[in-house]
């Protein structure tokens, strides 16, 4: 795999190294003009051999509808100081001749772009580039031989008509039609702060902590898995299997599985009420050698409200090694979650209210229509 990538970079990188130093001219700039031919005359070479267009490509970011798309963009260009025609040959007919070569290369550049759009791996992209580019060179050779054998404008008219028609019918689709499925997974991490209500409020004081988890989205439902813990301490001594003395440090852990249905869900905001099942566990921190391995657990429902603010969205359509080369959509999300867990220990009851603020990275695979 590394060899293939290295070969790919060695194949195309030199063009861009030189492109930073030489003046180049893209096909999109319009019809060729004699001013584009700035090479110094070399009398040892035939003028027709001094015009050569190139096809290459590189990664590029495109903004569309407040979203960023990473694509592989192809280019058809010439180096202006590498093309030359002597003054006596700078005729309209000769310029038409060069333009046809440029048009042929453009047609096959668009075929390469279409092929790149559907490729998922570098190997496939490279092999298609080499195949199609070789075909374009063969067609150009056929045109050059036909013109040189006849030397009349009818040959130019014939090839102009062929490739003008082909180019009109062949759209350069840099950003293909993308289908983003209603399925994805996010990794969630952040901080949380809790308060208790009811009997437990008089005995336990919660504090700050952290959480992590996953979210699975399918159609209009969100499935949440969260594991979070905050620090705390005993406010009032109580007995459960042993004495829990006042001031003892605690770990207050909650685990929940829940499902939510969004009240609204657009490109920027998602507001989702949820309900599910949760576990509430209280354990000592182990900072007192006389009290070790103390814990108590309760199981009950959890409910709350989840808000997602989509900070940035990007879609990678460039062939890659991630996801086995599949194209993917990613969202960076600010997540705010307010949850209530019923605490139902045998010796005290109440509710745990947790406010969580964190970051989620949401990803899904996309397909090209």
C-alpha positions, 0 to 999 in steps of 0.5 A: 500500500505504501509503495502504491502511494509513493508511486502515485506521489512520484508520478504527479508531484513533479508537475506541481513542484515545477508548476510553482516555478513556471507559468502555466495556463489552464484550459478554463481560461478560454481559447488559446492565443499566441501570447500563450506561447512564450518559450524561447525558440529552439531551431532544432525542434519542430514546432508541433512538438513544442505544444504539449498539454498535461493532465494532473490533479490534487486535493482541493476544498470546495465550500457549498451550502455552508459545508466543506467538500474535499475533492480530487480536482483534475487540471488540463494545462500547458506551461506557457514557457514550454510551448513555442511556435516560430513567427512564420507559423503563427497562423490562424490555422496553426492555432486551430491545430493546437486548440484541437489538441488542447480540446482532445486533452480536455475531453479526456480530462473530464473522463478522468474527473468522472472516474476519480469521483467514483473511485475510493482508493488511490490504486484505482484512481491512479490506474484510471488516470494512466489508462485514460491519459494514454488513450488521449495521447493516442488520439492526439497522435492520430489527429497529428498524423492525419493533419500532417498527411493532408495539411488542409482545413477540412481535417481541422474542421472535422476534428473541431466538430467532433470534439466541440460536440463531445465537450458540449455533451460532457459536463465537467462534474467536479462535485458529484451528486452525493447521497448522505444516508440516515445512519451514522455514529458519533464519539462523545466526550466532555465535562459534567456537573451534577446536583441531587434532589430528594433524600440523597441530597441531604447525604451526598454532595456531587461535584464536577466530572467527565463523560464519554460515550457514543451516539447512533443515528438511524432515520429519525431516532438517536440511540445514546450510550453514556458513561459519566462520573463526577466526584463527590463526598458524604455530607451526612454519615450513613450505614450500608454494609459499613459506615460511610463517614462524613467527608468521605470522597466518592465517585458517583458514576452513571451509565445509561442507554436511551433513545431520542426523537428530535423535535427539530433537526436541521443543518445547524441545530438538533434538539432531542428529548430522550428516555431510557434505562440507567445505572447509578453507582456510588463508590468510595475513592479509596483515599481512606485506608479504613474504608475500602471497596464500599459501593452501592448501585441502583437501576432506574429510568433516565430522561432528558434533553439533548442539544447539538450545535453543528460547528462544522461539516465536511465531506471527504470525496477524495480517495483515501485509506480511511474506511477502506477508501470509502467517502465520508461525511463528518460533523464537529458538534458542540453537545449540551445534555441535561439528564435526570436519573431516578436514584433508588437506593434501598436506604435513600431515594431521589434524583440525579440531575446532570448537565453535560457540555462536550464535543462530539465527532459524528461520521457516516459513509456517503455514496456517489450517485 
